[in-house]
Amino acid sequence: MLLRWLIGILSALALGVFALIVIVGKGFAVYRSGAGSEDMARLAVVVGPSLLLAAMLVSVFVPGASPFLHAVAAGVVLACAVCVWIIRTNPGEGMLSLCFFGLWLLYYALSVWGHR
C-alpha cells in the first residue's frame, strides 16, 4: 500500500512538473511552424510522456484493471528503452527517468506476481 501511494504521489508530481515545463517552455512552438513530419515528432515528444505519466497514475489507483495495467507496462518498457537511448546525450535526465520508470515496474511486478 505504501508503494502504491508513493508511486501515485510521484507520478502526480512528475506529471505536474512536466506539464509546467511544457506550458512555460517551448511546448507550444509545435503549433506555430508549418513543417509537417518534424512537427508531428515534436508533438509526440511533448504529448507522449504526459499521457504515459497520466496512465501510470491511473493504473496505480485502479490496480484491478489488468489489461490496462499490462498496456501501461508495455508503454513503460518502451519509455525505458528511450531513456537508455537518452543516457548517451543527457545522462542525468535519462537516469532519473529510468529510475522513476523502474519504480513503477517494481509496482507492476508486485501487483501482477504478488497475487499468485
HELIX and SHEET records of a PDB file:
HELIX    1   1 LEU A    2  VAL A   24  1                                  23    
HELIX    2   2 GLY A   27  TYR A   31  5                                   5    
HELIX    3   3 GLY A   36  PHE A   61  1                                  26    
HELIX    4   4 SER A   66  ILE A   86  1                                  21    
HELIX    5   5 PRO A   91  TRP A  113  1                                  23    
END                                                                             
